[in-house]
Amino acid sequence: MAVKAMDLFEAYEHNKLPMDEGYIVSSFFKPDSSYSIYEVISYSAIKDIYATGNGITFQTNGKKIFILVEPPTYPQKSMEPYCRAQDFLVPLRFSEANIITAKNQSKVMFSKEPQQAMSAFTVVKPEGMDFAFLFYSLPDVFASMEKFFSKTLNREAGVSQNDAVKAAKEISELCEKSLTWPKDDL
């Protein structure tokens, strides 16, 4: 059975990063809170890849979707996500986000449209509970991502199970619709 996903930095160390196309999911969890930030990055046709002091830099174009899980107790919930303190900042306005309010009043916000990363992007090496996974571009990649988000939104971010499943489905559908790359017809 083919490997569907693995730790990004392990894939880099073992030369298992696909150069043609892949999907990277990074998470950033806040200590003592269920406030969570995720980035989903798709890339295609890497020109170069190299380790930097704090991560891995990909020289290629990328498309990013941001996901924010805000607990009901977050004190700055009325502040636009792009205006928040550095550790809580996500480059989104409320008007640019799909917002799901869970039964437990936590909110899952995610980009309506991907942002373009032109020519290069860096994935920061995870610390603590954070992670960076590489999803291989297989026929069931978006189903795998949906299953992954369903679990992590519930277990790590504290979103109720039914709402985590609903959000994961919407996120994976968005990824499938907007993060794929046209194939060259050569």
Disulfide bonds with the S-S distance in Angstrom:
none
